[in-house]
Amino acid sequence: MRDSKGPVTSCALKKMMKKFEATGSLASRQRSGRPSTAAVATTVEQTVQSMSAVAAHGECSAREVSRQTGVSYSSVWKALRITLKRYPYKLQHKQELKPPDFDSRRCFANLVFNKMEEQHDWLHTVLWIDEAHFTLSGAVSTHNCVCGPQKIHMHL
């Protein structure tokens, strides 16, 4: 309405009367435009819950939620990630160096060196597959990660 900077003018009073007669209220009308992120988040959350209840595995995609609600994919994604704190996947290392592994790695290295001394072409008879790269510092490369649900209680 009006702040306390003086009396209400006759023009302002006439506008208020017209507004009251037209709408029955002096409250500001709802503005058109982009909905707030909180409104989008509640819509997305309700849609995700209803779709998860119907889905066989309790899953639904952000694109499907976007189609169902009419909200853009990027807005659905932001609502899921930022507002609702839901993450579809979590990268996990499936290989990890543990203290017992160092002894077995040393034994394997000695075995390879012994075989190479016995047969010079032995390395060419072995099929080497690229499963993981380990560094001398014990780090594991991230090219061999698996995407899975946020909470995994058991690893195979």
Secondary structure, DSSP 8 states (H G I E B T S, - for coil): ---SSS---HHHHHHHHHHHHHHS--S-----S---HHHHHHHHHHHHHHHHHHSSSS---HHHHHHHH---HHHHHHIIIIIS---S-EEEES----HHHHHHHHHHHHHHHHHHHH-TTGGGGS----S--B-TTS-B-GGGEEEE-S------
